[in-house]
Each structure stands twice: as C-alpha cells, then as structure tokens.
Amino acid sequence: MQNRAIAYAACVCGLLLFLSPVIGAQQLITGAPLRIPPILEESSVAGSTTDTGNESAAENERVFDLTVNEGSREFVRGVQSPTLGYNGEYLGPTIRVRREDNVRLRVFNSLGEATTVHWHGAHLPAEADGGPHQRVPAGETWEARFRVEQEAATLWYHPHLKGTTAEQVYQGLAGMFIIDDEHSDSLALPHDYGTDDIPLILQERRFTRDGRIDYSPRMPDIMRGYFGNALLTNGAAEPNLEVSQELLRLRVLNGSNSSLLRLFVDNGMKMHQIATDGGLLSRPTEVEQVVLSPGERAEIVLDLRGLEGTHPRLMAESNGGNTYDALTLQVAQSLQQSEELSATLVSRKTPSDTNVVRTRDFVMSSMGPGGRLTINGRTMDMSRIDEQVKLGTTEVWRISSRGMMMAMPHNFHVHGLQFEILSINGDRPPVHLRGPKDTVLLYPGDTVEILLEFEDYTGVFMYHCHLLEHEDEGMMGQFEVLP
Ligand SMILES: [Cu+2]
C-alpha cells in the first residue's frame, strides 16, 4: 500500500508543469444544494417515442427511455456553457433496477452526431452492451434488452463511440445505474435515495476563462491526462448537502476523463467502504482515503455521530495537482438514529485459480511504435478480434503497465462482466479491493492479475484503458466469447 501511495504522489508531481488553470474557482457558482439525479421512471410502452415500437414488450419487461440531448448550463454566473445530457441538459437520471428484472432501455439520439450508450459494469449480452459496435446514428433509436443477472451494485452509463467517447462524456453524458437485490434489501445500510443514500458523480473539468467547459486536449493532455481547474459534483461545483441521519452512504463514481481522484474528509475522519465497482465487500472496511481512477466506483458510509452542527468537507485531490471541495455536509444539530451498520455484508470466497484454463498477458504501453498508446503493441481495430475465449471457462489476465519514462497511470476495464483481483505486484489486493471489479488502476510499472469467469454470454466485448483520451487513441482491444 505504501508503494502505491508513493506512486500516486509521483503521478501528481510529474504533472504540475502541464497545468495552467484559466479560471478562478471563485467565478464558478458554488455552494448550491447538491443536485440529486432523479430516478428514471418507467415508460409505458404505448406512450413511447420510439421509432421501433412495433415490438411488444416481453413479460414483466421494464421499459425505460433515454433521450440524448444537447443543452446548456450556467456553471459560471451569467454564462451558458453548451453541454450534453440524457433527458436533461447535463448528466442523466439514475436508472434503478432489480436483479432478475427484464429491462428494455430505449435510447433516442437527438444529437447531430452518432453516439452509443454503454452500461458500464453490467453483465449482459454483447449486443446490449452499448460498446462501439452498437452505434446509434443521429436521429435514430437503439434498444438494449437484457435480464439483470448480477448482484446489487452501483454501475453507470456513458457513450462509447470509437474516437468521440472522451468529448461526449466531457460535455456531460453520464448517469448512474443502480441494481438492488433481496440480499442488499435485508442489510442494515442507509438506503433512502437522496436522503442518506446519495449518488456522487465526480468530474474534474477544465473551464475556459469565459466560463465554458473546455475540451481541447493537446498531445501532453492526451498522454498524461486532461486535467482541469474545477471539480463538478453531480454537475455543480462545491455543493452542500444537509444531513440529518447518523449514517450517510455515498455511492461515488469518478466520472473524470483521465484524472485519478483521492478522496478524504477534511476533518480526518475515517470512512467505511462497503462496496467496490460491482458489489458489496464482505464487511465494511475502515479507510482514511479512497483512490478512484476514471470509471471506478466505491460506496462509502460516513458515521456522523459526534459531528452534529459541523460542516465536514469531502475533498478530492486530482493527480493533476488540484485539490477540490467535492461536497460540504451540513450536519444537523441533532441526528436521527440510523440502524447500526451490518457487520457482515455478503459472503465471498477468496478467489482461487484452480479452475483456470489459461493465463493471458496484456501489456499497456506508451512506448510502442511512434510513442503510441497500445495494448500488446497494438491499437484498436474494430475489424480485429484480439482474444478468443471459451464460454464457461475461467481465465487469469495478467495486466502490466510499461512506459516508465512518463509517469502515466492507466487502468483496465473489461466489458460484460465483473472480475476479481487476484494480485497487485504479487501481493493479495488490499481488503477494500476484495470485491467485484470491472476497472482496475495500474500505476506505472504495476502488474495486476485478475480472475475472469466467462459465463452466460457469447459475442464480442471490449477491454481498454478507461482514461478516455487513451481509449480514444486506441488503447483498446476486443475479446470474443465463443460457444
Ligand atoms: Cu491509459
């Protein structure tokens, strides 16, 4: 752990020269109540706006509609910045479904350009994944239909078109996707959405001097990270949240394009991490900080007993060098009692490699031909299948990050499933990473082994670096699950 903390610091220091903030944080509108993304309501099939509406709904199918919009938002007083959003001007509603639900997600693209919608972290058929092959042309509708076959988790959704993912996400296309199940219902965890169960989409953003979101990466930004001069929390800077319950659950997503975020509370209090990307930890784990790379999630619970009447701040330090107020809690003078946090959350076995049929190596490098960002020496080619795996088998993927000349972190995201981390640089992962993961951070020089079970679905899925500038540059490959 110590080495990883130092690696984080090294990544921060190497980058300061590349930062030139162009906006004073005081110009941003700050201090407003935290925006809580609304839960997306089910659509009635008959009343839909779809242009493929001649298909009837399956039995008990839950139908949801998303429209990809252009819009604008005032981040700096008096300035409307052009944005993108789902069913609104920036970000999107929270999709909330239950395990075993049959869902049908209809996406209407009202933009003047193509997009896709990828359900990040979902276990689903390849054609429902929303990756670069499920292109939604301008003015058209696309549907994803699948059965929710995974445990309670905090997932998210965002565009995934080859070459334009980074910019579309940057302009605002992202939303939360929460799965509930009977087991998580039975636990003593804060679960009153918007009151003591709060989604937090954290996005480092760069604003121009005149107050607009600025997406204009140059080569150093692409390689080292497109850092910013502001942090948006659910689409606004430095929001406040009034809290009146003893326990507060935060479902945190690092929705930045390429910034690592280190989260901590300014009063030094400990946090209890309860979940990773794809599900609960076996028990709440006390942590002083949470580091999330782009696309990763963590659920944390804050125990506010003894902090009545205070204003603790959740801080986010970016590896771009800036530290931001992510959220200020206005803790009530007296708190309503919360149920004591469940001591055991879920039963998990230690991952074992006894059934592994194959180990594959993935080398993430920034030193390939021409200094390109590659995996195993190649950039993404939509017409090339890089790896073929067999349905029903278990594999170990050994991922390593090379390119020590530039202190550049990467991460590795796999579509269509949740994996387990077997080792990080030869050691068992720390307790807070011993849960289902779909994205894992690699500091320069790291080697991470993950265990993947290819269950249920055949087809073509992606693996890639989730630093979106790296992904758009082609740091991505395809694996096909064969019957
Ligand atoms: Cu990368």
Boltz pocket constraint, residues with backbone or C-beta under 6 A from the ligand:
constraints:
  - pocket:
      binder: B
      contacts: [[A, 409], [A, 410], [A, 411], [A, 465], [A, 466], [A, 467], [A, 470], [A, 471], [A, 475]]
      max_distance: 6.0
